[in-house]
Amino acid sequence: MNRTEVIESVVAKQIKSAKDLPRITVGDTVDVHYKIIEGDKERTQVFQGVLIAMKGRGVNAVITVRRIVANEGVERVFPVHSPRLVRLEVVRRADARRAKLYYLRDRSGKSRRLRDQRRGLKHFEAEMMAGAGDSADGPGAGGESKPRAPKAEKAAKPKGEKKAKAAKA
């Protein structure tokens, strides 16, 4: 075995399976259950916040989660494949049009909120219920919407018609 094969075999053991990790995207509100070791005691702490960034791939994948505690922003970076990461849950899905949501650091109040993800969510839930998690084959896969019919044009009314009707009544 050469050096790369040895590294790949070690890394393959450390990577968590797709069943252990939910499908998460930037903008989701997530619960991160993280194992904390204090002395000889071990406990699980839950960190709930908005997923603002995802970086790396494979064993080097990390997520950045931001939450507000006592009017102060707190961000934590979690390695996704760490053995200390017990569980990752999606609390709420949101619609984000950016890959990194660093602009949320400067926002406060209602402008910090992200819009709920509405389009395609029903398709995603139906897919999860059916157990077919491998349907994302490329662009346009998942959450496809029906083609819309063109809007019917309204007939133009003469300007004086409203006044004439109001005068008769």
N, C-alpha and C positions, 0 to 999 in steps of 0.2 A: 504494500500500500504506500502510495506517495503521500506527500504532506497534505494536499488538498482533500484527498479522500478521508484522511484521518480527521481533519477539521470538519468536513461535512457530516461524518458519522457522529461526532460529538455534538454538533449543533442540532442535528435531527432529533436527538434525545431530549434536548432542552425546549424545543418549540412545542407550544400547546396546540392541540388539534382544533379544527374549525368548530367542533361540537362544544368545546369549552368556552369559546369566545363568541359573543353575539356579533351581528353585523352592525357596526357603529360607523357614523359619519360625523364630520365636523359640524357643530351646532347642536348636537344631541345633549340632553341633560342626562348624565350618567351617575350611577352609584358605583364607586370603586371600593371594594372590600379588600383591605390591605392588612397583612399580618404584621403586628408590631411586637418586637421582643424587648421586654424591659427586665433586665437582670436574668433571672431564670423563669420568669413568667412570660406567657405568650397570649396575645389577644388579637381580635380582629377589629379594626377601626374602619368606619364607613366615611368616605369623602365624597359628598355629592356636589356636583358642579357642572358647568358647561364645558364640553369638549371643544377647545379652541384651536388645537393643532395636533396633527399626526405626522411623525417623522420616522424615517428609517424603514427597513424591511427585514424580514427574516427575524433572527434572534435579536437584532438591534432595534426593532420597532419600539417607539415610545409614544405616549400620548400626553398632552398637556391639558390639565383640567383646572378651571378657574371657578372660584366661588367667592362670595362676599361674606365676611365675618366681622361683625361690629363696625360696619361702614368702611372696612378695609379689604381690599382685594387680595386674595390668597391664591397663588398658582402652585400646583405640584406637578412634577413630571414623573410618570409611572412607566417603567419598562413593561411592555405588554406580556412578555414571556417569562417574567420573573417568577420564581417559585413563591415569593411573598404575596403576589397578587392572587388572592383567593378566588374572587368572583368579580365579574363586570356586568352590570345590569343597565339597560336603557330605560330611563324613567319617562322621558318625553322626547319625541323627535321634532326637530325644527328644520326650517328651510334656510339654508345658508348658501349664498352664491359665491363664496370665497373658499379657498383652500385653508387659509389661516385667518382666524378671527381676532387678530391682535388689536383691531380698532375698538374692541369692546373694553379695552383697558382704559380708554379715555372717556367712556360713556358712563352716565349715572342716571338713576331713575328709570322712567319708562323707556327711554331710548336704548337701554341696555337689553331689553327683551328681544327675543328672536321670534319670528313668525312661525306658527305651527305648520308642520308639513302636511298639506292636505292632498295635493296632487300625487297620485301613485301609491298612497299609503294603504288603500283598500287592497290593491293588487299585492303589496308586500305582505300584508297580514294573511291573505288567502294563500300566498305562496308558503308562508311559514306553517300554516295549518296543514297544508297538503304534504309538507315535508320535502318539497322540491327546492332545495337551496342552491341548485346549480344551473339556474336558468339565465343568469347574467352572462350572455355570450358576447356581448359587444354593445356598440352604440344603439340605442333604441330598445334594448332589451329591458323589460320590467317597467311598469308604470306607463305603458303606452296608452294614449288617450284616443278617443274616437274622433274621426275627422268632423269638423264643424260644418254645418250647412251655412251658406252665405246669408248674411242678414238681408231681410226684405226691406226694400226702400219704402219709406213712407210717402204717401201722396202729398204733394205740396198744396197747402190750402191758401186761398187768396187772403191777403192781409186784412181786409175789411170784413171778412165773414164773421169773426168773433164779435165785433162791435155790433153788427146787424142782429145777431142772435140775442145779445144782451139787451138791445133796445126793444125787441119784440117781447121779451119776458117781463 
